[in-house]
Amino acid sequence: MSPTTILIIIVIYFGLLILISNLVSKKSSDNDTFFKANKNSKWYLVAFGMIGTALSGVTFISVPGEVGNPDLQFKYFQFVLGNAIGFLVIAKVLLPLYYRMNLTSIYGYIEQRLGLISYKTAATIFLISRTIGSSFRLYLVVIVLQRYVFDAFNIPFALTVLISLGLIFAYTYRGGLKTIIITDTLQTFFLVSSVFLTIYFICDSLHLSFFQAFEAVKNSNYSKVFFFDDYLKGNYFWKQILGGIFVTIAMVGLDQDLMQKNLSCATIGEAQKNMFTFTGIFVLINIFFLSVGALLYLYAEKNGIGIPMVGDVKRTDLLFPEIAFNHLTIIPSVVFLLGLTAATFATTDSALTALTTSFCVDFLGMDKEKNQNKPNIVRTRHLVHVGFSILMFLVIIVFNSLNDKSVVTMIFKAASYTYGPLLGLYAFGLFMKSKTVHDKFVPLICVLSPAICFFISKYSTELLGDYVIDNELIIVNGLITFVGLFLISKPAIENTRY
């Protein structure tokens, strides 16, 4: 597929999103619409749309790409099973708490439970975590667009990033969450459709029926799921399960982005129904993503296709686009492009809205009754939205100059460092009912904990006898934060025991 054709499809795609945005935000574009979608979102739209937000371009490209590693194969599914358990914990423990307190920003719980400085610290951690994570995810799709589209027009990487963020800004800055509930539903449809259609097209190219493809994947060197043989390695089953549980609780349940969508449902019952439905679809769709990875490697073997190189580094996350754009016919290429675009931009538009919401609510107090009628309050929100777009642009540029590892690895490693303190803060608040903290020391604890974890991770094989820390690092981080908070704790007064 030619770069010009790809560009035309992208323009049409975003034109559709901008049209939807204008229709949705036509009646109202105030802060209640932007932050909470007027609290009347349909649970089934939220559940379906969350698939696109939770999966992202990382799942679409990096997860299939890593299947070719003999030490990984279908290892990621162990992590997904942990994710599923984490989603259930969120539905039964955290969502009822958020609804009971009628929160716009979920970090309002920390303010009421531990104090103002703790609250600002938690919100700051989210802003840093989500900016880094979403920038990584957008970076992944931008390097694909750069390699297969914009290089042909001699457009520099920085301008490609700027165009991408500008398009996201164009359809989110007015309607915010209300727009995203609709656009993410559409984008998830493209994402899910592309997975199934990609499997069909690859099977057709390999002259395999569905059942023959299943057998081929099962008998290949890419389909090992469970790793119980060596607890010292990062792929060990219980490491992945525990890491999946706690990464999910932290990155979803303690993250304003995905929780903001849940809180837009009218009742706790609808929000929980959304989470249960979402969990089932999430597990199923990840099985198909891993299957795509195995089929891609079988296709590459048969046709003598090597893993694409960037400089001297093999990039497994470019194998999928390489095959889709250069070795399949036009229709599979279009399907891949729509799926990748939908996966990545569904994540980034949601994150940009959540970052704007958190800053406006947690730092500017726009949800407070005394501030709601201030002049130019919507204009201020627009400026915050622009500010985070620029910040994500700068992070992507820096990341592009430094990155030499798989993006999926980098994202979860960053999450372990940044979300760990959030895990510790909420755990302390929920389980130490009779205590609160000396608020002014909380930022210090939340900085020391990731620093200690970095040291442990870097020297784990020397300190722990060849033990490799993987996704369970977030548990260690949360535990260190919890212990630190306990050391600066004091008895709680009655009205802070939530």
C-alpha positions in Angstrom: 0.0 0.0 0.0 1.4 3.4 -1.0 2.2 6.1 1.5 -0.4 8.4 -0.3 -3.1 5.8 0.1 -2.3 5.4 3.8 -2.4 9.1 4.3 -5.8 9.5 2.6 -7.3 6.8 4.9 -5.9 8.5 8.0 -7.4 11.9 6.9 -10.8 10.3 6.3 -10.6 8.5 9.6 -9.9 11.6 11.6 -12.4 13.6 9.7 -15.0 11.1 10.9 -13.9 11.4 14.5 -13.9 15.3 14.3 -17.5 15.1 12.8 -18.6 12.9 15.7 -17.0 15.3 18.2 -18.9 18.3 16.8 -22.2 16.4 16.8 -21.7 15.2 20.4 -20.5 18.5 21.8 -23.0 20.6 19.9 -25.5 20.9 22.7 -23.0 21.3 25.5 -19.2 21.6 26.0 -19.1 22.7 29.6 -17.0 21.2 32.3 -19.6 18.8 33.5 -19.8 17.4 30.0 -16.0 17.3 29.7 -15.2 15.7 33.1 -18.2 13.4 33.7 -20.2 13.1 30.4 -23.1 14.5 32.4 -23.1 11.3 34.4 -25.4 9.5 32.0 -23.1 7.2 29.9 -24.5 3.8 28.9 -22.6 1.0 30.6 -22.4 -1.2 27.5 -20.8 1.7 25.5 -18.3 2.3 28.3 -17.5 -1.4 28.5 -16.9 -1.8 24.8 -15.0 1.5 24.4 -12.7 0.6 27.3 -11.3 -2.3 25.3 -9.7 0.1 22.9 -8.4 2.3 25.8 -7.0 -0.7 27.7 -5.3 -2.4 24.8 -3.6 0.4 22.8 -1.1 0.1 20.0 1.3 -1.6 22.4 -1.0 -4.7 22.5 -1.6 -4.4 18.8 2.1 -4.4 17.8 4.5 -5.2 20.6 2.6 -8.2 22.1 2.4 -10.1 18.8 6.0 -9.1 18.1 7.3 -10.6 21.3 5.7 -14.0 20.7 8.8 -14.8 18.6 11.1 -14.7 21.6 11.6 -18.4 22.9 11.6 -17.1 26.5 8.3 -15.3 26.0 6.0 -16.9 23.4 2.4 -16.7 25.0 3.9 -15.7 28.4 1.9 -12.5 28.2 -1.4 -14.5 28.7 -0.3 -15.3 32.3 -0.1 -11.5 32.9 -3.5 -11.1 31.2 -5.0 -13.7 33.7 -3.6 -11.6 36.5 -5.2 -8.5 34.9 -8.6 -10.2 34.9 -8.3 -10.9 38.7 -7.3 -7.2 39.2 -10.3 -6.0 37.2 -12.6 -8.0 39.5 -10.9 -6.5 42.6 -11.5 -3.0 41.2 -15.2 -3.7 40.5 -15.8 -5.1 44.0 -13.6 -2.9 46.2 -12.6 0.4 44.5 -15.6 1.3 42.4 -18.0 1.2 45.4 -15.7 3.5 47.3 -15.5 6.0 44.5 -19.3 6.0 44.0 -20.0 6.3 47.8 -17.8 9.4 47.9 -19.3 10.8 44.6 -15.8 11.7 43.3 -14.9 13.5 40.0 -11.2 12.8 40.5 -10.5 9.5 42.3 -7.6 11.2 44.2 -10.2 13.1 46.2 -10.2 9.9 48.4 -6.6 10.5 49.4 -7.4 14.1 50.4 -10.2 13.1 52.7 -8.3 10.1 54.1 -4.7 11.3 54.4 -4.6 15.0 53.8 -4.1 17.8 51.2 -0.3 17.2 50.5 -0.9 13.5 50.1 -3.8 14.3 47.7 -1.6 16.6 45.6 1.2 14.0 45.7 -1.2 11.2 44.4 -2.5 13.5 41.6 1.1 14.5 40.6 2.1 10.8 40.5 -0.9 10.1 38.1 0.0 13.1 35.9 3.6 11.9 35.6 2.6 8.2 35.1 -0.1 8.8 32.6 2.0 11.3 30.6 4.9 8.9 30.3 2.7 5.8 29.6 0.5 7.5 27.0 3.5 9.1 25.3 5.2 5.7 25.0 2.0 4.3 23.4 1.6 7.1 21.0 5.4 6.9 20.2 4.9 3.3 19.0 2.3 4.2 16.4 4.1 7.4 15.3 7.3 5.4 14.5 5.2 3.1 12.3 3.5 6.1 10.5 6.9 7.7 10.1 8.5 4.6 8.6 5.7 3.7 6.2 4.1 7.1 5.4 5.8 10.3 6.4 9.4 9.4 5.4 8.1 9.2 1.8 7.1 12.9 2.0 10.3 13.9 3.8 8.3 15.0 6.9 10.5 15.0 10.1 9.6 12.8 13.0 8.8 15.8 15.3 6.2 17.1 12.8 4.6 13.7 12.6 4.2 13.7 16.4 2.8 17.2 16.3 0.2 16.3 13.6 -0.9 13.3 15.6 -1.4 15.2 18.8 -3.1 18.1 16.9 -5.7 15.7 15.5 -6.4 14.2 18.9 -6.7 17.7 20.4 -9.2 18.7 17.6 -11.8 16.1 18.5 -11.4 16.0 22.3 -11.0 19.6 23.5 -14.7 20.5 23.4 -16.7 17.4 24.5 -14.0 15.6 26.5 -15.3 12.4 28.1 -18.8 12.7 26.4 -17.1 12.7 23.0 -14.6 9.9 23.9 -17.3 7.5 25.1 -18.7 7.6 21.5 -15.4 7.8 19.5 -13.8 5.1 21.6 -16.8 2.8 20.8 -16.2 3.4 17.1 -12.4 2.9 17.5 -12.8 -0.3 19.5 -15.0 -1.6 16.7 -12.2 -1.0 14.2 -9.7 -2.6 16.6 -11.6 -5.8 17.3 -12.6 -6.2 13.6 -9.1 -5.8 12.5 -7.8 -8.6 14.8 -10.3 -11.1 13.4 -9.8 -10.0 9.9 -6.0 -10.1 10.2 -6.2 -13.7 11.4 -8.5 -14.5 8.4 -6.2 -12.8 5.9 -3.0 -14.5 7.2 -4.7 -17.9 7.4 -5.8 -17.4 3.8 -2.3 -16.5 2.7 -0.9 -19.6 4.5 -3.8 -21.7 2.9 -5.0 -22.7 6.3 -8.5 -23.1 7.6 -9.3 -21.8 11.1 -8.9 -25.2 12.7 -5.7 -25.9 10.7 -4.3 -22.5 11.9 -5.2 -23.4 15.5 -3.2 -26.7 15.1 -0.3 -24.9 13.4 -0.1 -22.4 16.2 -0.5 -25.1 18.9 2.3 -27.2 17.4 4.7 -24.2 16.7 7.6 -23.0 18.8 5.6 -19.8 19.7 2.6 -21.1 21.8 3.9 -22.0 25.2 1.6 -20.3 27.7 2.6 -21.3 31.2 6.1 -21.2 32.6 6.6 -23.0 35.9 10.1 -24.3 35.3 12.3 -21.5 36.9 11.1 -19.1 39.5 14.3 -17.0 39.1 13.2 -15.9 35.5 10.9 -13.1 34.7 8.5 -15.3 32.8 7.7 -17.5 35.9 3.9 -18.1 36.2 3.3 -16.7 39.7 5.4 -13.6 39.0 3.2 -12.8 36.0 -0.1 -13.5 37.8 0.8 -11.3 40.8 2.3 -8.7 38.6 -0.8 -8.7 36.4 -3.1 -8.3 39.5 -1.2 -5.4 41.0 -0.3 -3.6 37.8 -4.0 -3.6 36.9 -5.2 -2.4 40.3 -2.6 0.4 40.1 -2.8 1.3 36.3 -6.6 1.0 36.1 -8.2 1.2 39.5 -5.9 4.0 40.8 -5.8 5.7 37.4 -8.0 8.7 36.6 -8.2 7.7 33.0 -10.1 4.4 33.0 -11.9 5.2 36.3 -13.2 8.4 34.8 -15.2 6.4 32.3 -16.6 4.1 34.9 -17.7 7.1 37.0 -19.6 8.5 34.1 -22.2 5.6 34.5 -25.3 6.6 36.5 -25.1 4.0 39.2 -22.6 1.6 40.8 -24.5 -1.3 39.5 -24.0 -0.2 35.9 -20.4 0.6 36.5 -19.8 -2.9 37.9 -21.7 -4.5 35.0 -19.4 -2.6 32.7 -16.3 -3.9 34.4 -17.4 -7.6 34.4 -18.3 -7.4 30.7 -15.1 -5.6 29.9 -13.0 -8.2 31.7 -14.4 -11.1 29.7 -13.9 -9.4 26.4 -10.4 -8.3 27.4 -9.2 -11.8 28.1 -10.7 -13.2 24.9 -9.3 -10.5 22.7 -5.8 -10.9 24.1 -5.8 -14.6 23.1 -6.4 -13.5 19.5 -3.6 -10.9 19.7 -1.2 -13.6 20.8 -2.5 -15.9 18.0 -1.8 -13.1 15.5 1.8 -13.0 16.7 2.3 -16.8 16.2 0.7 -16.6 12.7 2.9 -13.6 11.8 6.0 -15.6 12.6 4.8 -18.7 10.8 4.1 -16.4 7.8 7.5 -14.8 8.0 9.2 -18.2 8.2 7.4 -19.4 5.1 8.1 -16.3 3.1 11.7 -15.6 4.2 10.8 -12.3 5.9 13.3 -11.1 8.5 12.6 -8.9 11.6 12.9 -5.2 10.6 15.9 -3.4 11.8 16.2 0.1 13.2 19.9 1.0 13.0 21.6 -2.1 14.4 18.6 -3.2 16.5 16.0 -5.8 15.6 12.5 -4.4 16.2 10.0 -7.1 16.7 7.2 -4.5 17.1 7.7 -3.6 13.4 7.1 -7.2 12.1 3.3 -6.8 12.0 3.3 -3.5 10.0 6.1 -4.8 7.8 4.0 -7.8 6.8 0.8 -5.9 6.6 2.1 -3.0 4.4 4.7 -4.8 2.3 3.6 -8.4 1.9 -0.2 -8.6 2.1 -2.8 -7.2 -0.3 -4.4 -3.8 -0.1 -7.4 -4.9 2.0 -5.4 -6.5 4.9 -3.2 -3.4 4.8 -6.2 -1.1 5.3 -7.5 -3.4 8.0 -4.2 -3.3 9.9 -3.9 0.5 9.5 -7.4 1.1 10.9 -6.8 -1.3 13.8 -3.5 0.2 14.8 -4.8 3.8 14.5 -7.9 2.9 16.5 -5.9 1.1 19.2 -3.4 3.9 19.7 -5.6 7.0 19.4 -8.3 5.5 21.6 -5.7 5.3 24.4 -4.2 8.7 23.8 -7.4 10.7 23.5 -8.7 9.2 26.7 -5.4 9.9 28.5 -5.3 13.5 27.3 -8.8 14.0 28.6 -8.0 12.4 32.0 -4.8 14.5 32.4 -6.8 17.6 31.7 -9.5 16.5 34.2 -7.1 15.7 36.9 -5.2 18.9 36.7 -8.3 21.0 36.5 -10.0 19.3 39.4 -7.0 18.3 41.6 -5.0 21.5 41.2 -7.4 24.2 40.0 -10.4 23.0 41.9 -12.9 23.4 39.0 -15.3 20.9 40.6 -15.7 23.1 43.6 -19.0 25.0 43.7 -17.3 28.3 44.4 -15.2 28.0 41.2 -17.9 26.6 38.8 -19.2 30.0 37.8 -15.9 31.8 37.4 -15.4 33.6 34.1 -13.3 32.0 31.4 -13.3 28.6 33.3 -13.8 26.7 30.0 -11.1 28.7 28.3 -8.7 27.8 31.2 -9.6 24.1 30.6 -8.8 24.5 26.9 -5.4 26.0 27.8 -4.6 23.0 30.2 -5.6 20.7 27.3 -3.1 22.4 25.0 -0.5 22.3 27.8 -0.7 18.5 28.2 -0.6 18.1 24.4 2.7 20.0 24.3 4.1 18.1 27.2 3.3 14.7 25.5 5.0 16.0 22.4 8.2 16.8 24.3 8.2 13.4 26.1 7.9 11.5 22.8 10.7 13.5 21.3 13.0 12.7 24.3 11.9 9.1 24.3 12.7 8.7 20.6 16.2 9.8 21.2 16.8 7.4 24.1 14.8 4.2 23.5 16.6 1.0 22.5 14.2 -1.6 24.1 10.8 -3.1 23.3 8.1 -0.5 24.0 5.9 -2.9 25.9 8.8 -3.7 28.3 9.5 0.0 28.8 5.9 0.9 29.6 5.4 -1.7 32.3 8.8 -1.0 33.8 7.9 2.7 34.0 4.5 1.8 35.5 6.2 -0.3 38.2 8.2 2.8 39.3 5.5 5.4 39.0 2.3 3.6 40.0 3.9 1.8 43.0 3.5 4.7 45.4 -0.2 5.1 44.4 -0.6 1.4 45.3 1.0 2.0 48.7 -1.1 5.2 49.4 -4.4 3.5 48.7 -3.4 0.3 50.5 -2.6 2.3 53.6 -5.8 4.3 53.4 -8.0 1.2 53.0 -6.3 -1.2 55.4 -5.0 1.1 58.2 -8.4 2.5 59.2 -7.2 3.7 62.6 -4.2 5.7 61.3 -3.5 8.6 59.1 -0.1 10.2 58.3 2.1 13.2 58.9 1.1 14.7 55.6 4.2 16.8 54.9 6.4 13.7 54.7 4.4 11.8 52.1 6.1 13.3 49.0 9.5 12.2 50.5 8.2 8.6 50.9 6.8 8.6 47.4 10.2 9.6 45.9 12.3 7.3 48.1 10.3 4.2 47.3 10.8 4.2 43.5 14.5 5.1 44.0 15.0 2.1 46.3 13.1 -0.1 43.8 15.4 1.1 41.0 18.4 0.0 43.0 16.8 -3.4 43.8 15.8 -4.0 40.2 19.2 -3.0 38.8 21.2 -5.3 41.2 18.5 -8.0 41.8 20.7 -10.8 40.4 23.6 -9.8 42.7 21.4 -9.2 45.8 18.9 -12.1 45.3 21.0 -14.9 43.9 20.2 -14.7 40.1 16.5 -13.8 40.8 15.2 -11.5 38.0 12.5 -9.1 39.1 9.8 -8.6 36.5 6.3 -7.2 36.8 6.2 -8.0 40.6 8.4 -4.9 41.1 5.2 -2.8 41.5 4.3 -5.0 44.5 7.7 -4.3 46.1 7.3 -0.6 45.3 3.8 -0.5 46.9 5.0 -2.4 49.9 8.0 0.0 50.5 5.6 3.0 50.2 3.2 1.3 52.7 6.0 0.7 55.2 7.2 4.2 54.8 3.7 5.6 55.4 3.4 3.4 58.5 6.6 4.9 59.9 5.2 8.4 59.5 1.7 7.5 60.7 -0.4 8.8 63.6 -3.8 8.0 65.0 -6.7 9.1 62.8 -9.5 11.2 63.9 -13.0 9.7 63.4 -14.0 11.6 60.3 -11.0 10.5 58.3 -11.6 6.8 58.6 -13.0 6.0 55.1 
